[in-house]
Amino acid sequence: MVNARFATLVAMILAAAATRLFPHPPNFTPIGAMALFGGAHFASPLVALAVPLCAMLLSDLLLGFGVHP
């Protein structure tokens, strides 16, 4: 069962990944914030690495992996 803290952390990281979909200057800030936040707040180092990477993968699927027409 997923506890409330874990679900909240994952939701916050997914929200940061979603900001990549909005028009803005280069998206370094949301990516850096996701990585630092995940590393600081998840208890497991594996989860701290996996959740931000999965969030970036999901947003890259929507963005087209950096391929611009």
C-alpha positions as semicolon CSV with decimal commas, in nm:
position;residue;x (nm);y (nm);z (nm)
1;M;0,000;0,000;0,000
2;V;0,127;0,347;-0,086
3;N;0,148;0,589;0,203
4;A;0,032;0,951;0,181
5;R;0,383;1,100;0,196
6;F;0,506;0,891;-0,098
7;A;0,195;0,973;-0,304
8;T;0,235;1,344;-0,231
9;L;0,602;1,342;-0,332
10;V;0,528;1,159;-0,656
11;A;0,242;1,401;-0,734
12;M;0,468;1,703;-0,676
13;I;0,735;1,562;-0,907
14;L;0,478;1,483;-1,176
15;A;0,346;1,839;-1,145
16;A;0,698;1,973;-1,195
17;A;0,735;1,750;-1,503
18;A;0,406;1,887;-1,636
19;T;0,549;2,241;-1,626
20;R;0,777;2,135;-1,911
21;L;0,469;2,130;-2,134
22;F;0,399;2,503;-2,089
23;P;0,572;2,763;-2,307
24;H;0,871;2,906;-2,121
25;P;1,245;2,962;-2,156
26;P;1,464;2,650;-2,152
27;N;1,330;2,395;-1,906
28;F;1,638;2,358;-1,689
29;T;1,462;2,491;-1,379
30;P;1,181;2,232;-1,355
31;I;1,418;1,946;-1,431
32;G;1,672;2,057;-1,174
33;A;1,402;2,117;-0,915
34;M;1,255;1,769;-0,973
35;A;1,591;1,600;-0,933
36;L;1,689;1,792;-0,619
37;F;1,347;1,754;-0,459
38;G;1,334;1,382;-0,527
39;G;1,686;1,326;-0,399
40;A;1,620;1,521;-0,081
41;H;1,281;1,381;0,012
42;F;1,260;1,014;-0,086
43;A;1,400;0,768;0,166
44;S;1,525;0,518;-0,090
45;P;1,804;0,631;-0,325
46;L;1,663;0,407;-0,597
47;V;1,319;0,569;-0,574
48;A;1,479;0,916;-0,555
49;L;1,641;0,845;-0,890
50;A;1,360;0,650;-1,055
51;V;1,063;0,881;-0,990
52;P;1,214;1,199;-1,145
53;L;1,351;0,998;-1,439
54;C;1,010;0,840;-1,501
55;A;0,843;1,181;-1,478
56;M;1,087;1,320;-1,737
57;L;1,028;1,018;-1,960
58;L;0,652;1,074;-1,947
59;S;0,688;1,444;-2,032
60;D;0,935;1,361;-2,311
61;L;0,678;1,123;-2,460
62;L;0,442;1,418;-2,489
63;L;0,711;1,660;-2,608
64;G;0,860;1,427;-2,869
65;F;1,204;1,367;-2,710
66;G;1,338;1,707;-2,813
67;V;1,261;1,664;-3,182
68;H;1,110;1,989;-3,307
69;P;0,947;2,018;-3,648
